[in-house]
């Protein structure tokens, strides 16, 4: 039995389950935050239900950006806090605990947005279960590579030094996983979960007609579950994906126009496809960032800086390319539709999804609806609205609050763990996942009642942080119990460990004392001769 397994055997059976018990807490915390903040963010649009859809979309946009940031920031903070519960004596390691904690928080946050989404989009949004499955299907088609990259980054070793082979293998596997998920892997998972199905006859006819106009092979069509009318093209796999609301919203002519738009993406040049693929390589750098940052010093600083710059540059480059391709696809759809059919289809989809007619943003991947309708020869019948508020201040406030919460929680955890270690070392071991410091305090408390258990715990402490003082304490206990061979072996190992560089003075001192003590182990005391 290895050292850590021997220590686990003397700990309570429930201790490894603490990390699992935290998952419902992460879910509940995210749900409470979302239930409180989402109605506040959408308060203005919820109070303007009788306004024209363009006004409601303007009011909803900054709230959507704000809550969208919350989908990332809040689960990330809660996942990072839950990660502290994972460790060598937990059922989950820190990476797995953080990842599952973040997923539970993401689920809770999404569920907390359901009441507001129901008020915005009506009863067609369905119940809570359908709403969550719709959100999952959107994630699988739009950003499965983000999930893959986050999962791999969570399991990266703390640094490359000493873990180069493992880190390299994870990065290689992660890069393949990111590319696979981005180019159809998410759809495959969605099919297995029943979130995607084969396109119906109506969609198939529209795809066949559009492909014939382009003189290309008919693409595969899929229908996804969603509460929003959306359509996507996966060029590398030659797949068109339409949501159920999009099919219900559009008539045959409008559907044909939108299918023509998406089919145009399937005819993009190899250079454009390679550009889109090369942007995914940024995620390899982001996956490597935790290990590189763990190196500390300049390496950590320049790693974080370069990762951020690369992410911004790749985002700007991909948005510019995407906008050019959307303009090309719009032109194609206009050529293959009559009158204002395509413009009418775009307006219907924007209205149903509450997407503003004017964004006025250079970073948008699509041209504004107003410009697209005008270019299609069917200018809108309503006045040109002003762009929506950017909502930058609200997003900055949210990020600042999340950062403040994380820093406060980390500081509070350090103080709480110190106090808890003095009062109840076992509880401190459970809440730290098995850190060496509370474990050594627990070993000291167990020494009087069960020296053998304390020795197992001290051995585990040495395996965790490598301090020779843990072996020295175990040697003292074995010496006291008369197990001399074990005591001498522990003392010798303590002295050997203490001879290395960077060892604290106290550890050297205790290792020396243990070596002196075990010299007399098992030696009977000799009586002084009688002078008489």
Residue pairs with C-beta under 8 A, 6 or more apart in sequence:
1 9
3 456
3 459
3 460
3 462
3 463
4 88
4 89
4 460
4 463
6 456
6 459
6 460
7 89
7 439
7 456
7 457
7 459
7 460
8 16
8 89
9 456
10 446
10 450
10 453
10 456
10 457
11 89
11 426
11 429
12 426
15 89
15 90
15 426
15 429
15 430
16 89
16 90
16 91
17 91
18 85
18 90
18 430
18 431
18 433
19 82
19 85
19 86
19 90
19 91
19 92
19 97
19 433
20 91
20 92
22 82
22 85
22 97
22 101
23 82
23 100
23 101
23 104
24 104
26 78
26 79
26 82
26 101
26 102
26 104
26 105
26 108
27 104
27 105
27 107
27 108
28 108
29 78
29 105
29 108
30 74
30 75
30 78
30 104
30 105
30 106
30 107
30 108
30 109
30 112
31 108
31 109
31 111
31 112
32 112
33 70
33 74
33 109
33 112
34 67
34 70
34 74
34 108
34 109
34 110
34 111
34 112
34 113
35 112
35 115
37 67
37 70
38 67
38 112
38 113
38 115
38 116
39 46
39 115
39 116
41 63
41 66
41 67
41 394
42 60
42 63
42 67
42 116
42 120
44 59
44 63
45 56
45 59
45 60
45 63
45 120
45 354
46 116
46 119
46 120
48 55
48 56
48 59
49 56
51 59
52 382
53 351
53 354
54 356
54 357
54 382
54 385
55 385
56 354
57 350
57 351
57 354
57 355
57 356
57 357
57 388
58 356
58 385
58 386
58 387
58 388
58 389
59 388
60 120
60 354
61 354
61 355
61 356
61 359
61 388
61 389
61 391
62 388
62 389
62 390
62 391
62 394
63 391
64 354
65 390
65 391
65 395
66 391
66 394
66 395
66 398
67 113
69 395
69 398
69 399
70 109
70 398
71 106
71 109
71 110
73 398
73 399
73 402
74 105
74 109
74 402
75 102
75 103
75 105
75 106
75 109
76 102
76 402
77 402
77 405
77 406
77 409
78 101
78 102
78 105
79 98
79 99
79 101
79 102
79 103
79 105
80 98
80 102
80 406
81 101
81 406
81 409
81 413
82 97
82 98
82 100
82 101
82 102
83 94
83 95
83 97
83 98
83 101
84 94
84 413
84 431
84 432
84 433
85 92
85 97
85 431
85 432
85 433
86 92
86 93
86 94
86 95
86 96
86 97
86 98
86 433
87 93
87 94
87 432
87 433
87 434
87 435
88 433
88 434
88 460
88 464
89 429
89 433
89 434
89 439
90 97
90 433
90 434
92 100
94 433
95 154
95 155
95 156
96 154
96 155
97 433
98 154
99 150
99 151
99 154
99 155
102 150
107 132
110 131
110 132
110 135
111 128
111 131
111 132
114 125
114 128
114 131
114 132
117 125
117 131
117 227
118 125
118 131
120 354
121 227
121 228
121 352
121 354
124 227
124 245
125 131
125 134
125 227
126 134
126 227
130 225
130 227
131 227
133 193
133 195
133 225
134 225
134 226
134 227
134 228
136 190
136 193
136 195
137 190
137 195
137 196
137 224
137 225
137 226
138 224
138 226
138 228
138 230
139 147
139 186
140 186
140 187
140 189
140 190
140 195
141 186
141 187
141 190
141 224
141 232
141 241
142 232
144 181
144 182
144 185
144 186
144 189
145 178
145 179
145 181
145 182
145 280
145 283
146 283
147 181
148 174
148 177
148 178
148 181
148 185
149 174
149 178
149 283
149 286
149 287
152 170
152 171
152 173
152 174
152 177
152 178
152 287
153 174
153 286
153 287
153 289
153 290
155 170
156 167
156 170
156 171
156 287
156 288
156 290
156 291
157 163
157 166
157 167
157 170
157 291
157 294
158 290
158 291
158 294
159 291
159 292
159 294
159 295
160 167
160 291
160 292
160 294
160 295
161 295
163 291
167 288
167 291
170 287
171 284
171 287
171 288
174 283
174 284
174 287
175 281
175 283
175 284
175 287
177 185
178 280
178 283
178 284
178 287
179 277
179 280
182 280
183 234
183 236
183 237
183 277
184 234
184 236
184 237
184 239
187 196
187 222
187 234
187 237
187 239
187 241
190 196
190 224
191 197
191 222
195 224
195 225
196 222
196 223
196 224
196 225
196 241
197 222
197 223
198 221
198 222
198 223
199 207
199 220
199 221
199 222
199 223
199 240
199 242
200 223
200 247
202 247
202 252
202 255
203 221
203 223
203 240
203 242
203 247
203 255
203 259
204 218
204 221
206 252
206 255
206 256
206 259
207 218
207 219
207 221
207 240
207 259
207 263
208 218
209 256
209 259
210 256
210 259
210 260
210 263
210 336
211 217
211 218
211 219
211 263
212 218
213 260
213 336
214 263
214 264
214 266
214 267
216 263
216 266
216 267
217 238
219 233
219 238
219 239
219 240
219 263
219 266
220 237
220 238
220 239
220 240
221 239
221 240
221 241
221 242
222 239
222 240
222 241
222 242
223 241
223 242
223 243
223 244
223 247
224 241
224 242
224 243
224 244
225 243
225 244
226 243
226 244
226 245
227 245
228 243
228 245
228 352
228 353
229 243
229 245
229 246
229 249
229 250
229 348
229 349
229 352
229 353
230 242
230 243
230 246
230 349
230 353
231 240
231 241
231 242
231 243
231 246
231 258
231 259
231 261
231 262
232 240
232 241
232 262
233 239
233 240
233 241
233 262
233 263
233 265
233 266
234 240
234 241
235 265
235 266
235 268
235 273
235 276
236 273
236 277
238 266
240 259
240 262
240 263
240 266
242 258
245 352
246 255
246 258
246 349
247 255
249 348
249 349
249 352
250 258
250 345
250 348
250 349
253 337
253 338
253 341
254 341
254 342
254 344
254 345
254 348
255 345
256 336
256 337
257 333
257 336
257 337
257 341
257 342
257 345
258 333
258 342
258 345
258 349
260 332
260 333
260 336
260 337
261 329
261 330
261 332
261 333
261 342
262 329
263 332
264 328
264 329
264 332
264 333
265 325
265 329
268 325
272 321
272 325
275 317
275 318
275 321
276 318
276 321
279 314
279 317
279 318
282 310
282 311
282 314
285 306
285 307
285 310
286 307
286 311
288 303
289 303
289 304
289 307
292 299
292 300
292 303
293 299
293 300
293 303
293 304
294 300
295 303
316 363
319 363
319 364
319 365
322 365
322 366
323 364
323 365
323 366
323 367
326 365
326 366
326 367
327 367
330 342
330 367
330 372
330 375
330 376
333 342
333 376
334 342
334 375
334 376
334 377
339 377
339 378
340 373
340 376
340 377
340 378
342 376
343 372
343 373
343 376
343 377
343 378
344 378
346 369
346 372
346 373
346 376
347 369
347 373
347 380
349 355
350 356
350 357
350 369
355 369
356 369
356 385
356 387
356 388
357 368
357 369
357 370
357 380
357 384
357 385
358 368
358 369
358 370
358 384
358 385
358 386
358 387
358 388
359 368
359 387
359 388
360 368
360 387
361 387
366 372
367 375
369 380
370 380
370 384
370 385
373 379
373 380
374 380
417 428
417 431
417 432
417 438
420 427
420 428
420 431
420 438
421 428
421 437
421 438
421 441
422 441
425 438
425 439
425 441
425 442
425 445
426 442
428 435
428 438
428 441
428 442
429 435
429 438
429 439
429 442
432 438
434 460
434 464
435 464
436 460
436 461
436 464
436 465
436 467
436 470
439 457
439 460
439 461
439 464
440 457
440 458
440 461
440 470
440 473
442 457
443 453
443 454
443 455
443 457
443 458
443 461
443 470
443 473
444 454
444 473
446 453
446 454
446 457
447 454
447 477
451 477
451 478
451 480
451 481
452 481
454 474
454 477
455 474
455 477
455 478
455 486
458 470
458 471
458 473
458 474
458 477
459 470
459 471
459 474
461 467
461 470
462 468
462 470
462 471
462 474
462 497
466 497
467 497
467 504
467 507
468 493
468 494
468 495
468 497
468 498
468 503
468 507
468 508
468 510
468 511
469 494
469 506
469 507
469 510
469 511
471 490
471 491
471 493
471 494
471 497
471 511
471 514
472 490
472 491
472 494
472 507
472 510
472 511
472 513
472 514
473 510
473 514
474 490
475 487
475 488
475 490
475 491
475 494
475 514
475 517
475 518
476 487
476 514
476 517
478 484
478 486
478 487
478 490
479 487
479 514
479 517
479 518
479 521
482 521
482 522
484 518
484 521
484 522
487 517
487 518
487 521
488 518
488 521
490 514
491 511
491 514
491 515
491 517
491 518
492 515
494 510
494 511
494 514
494 515
495 511
495 512
495 514
495 515
497 503
497 507
497 511
498 507
498 508
498 511
498 512
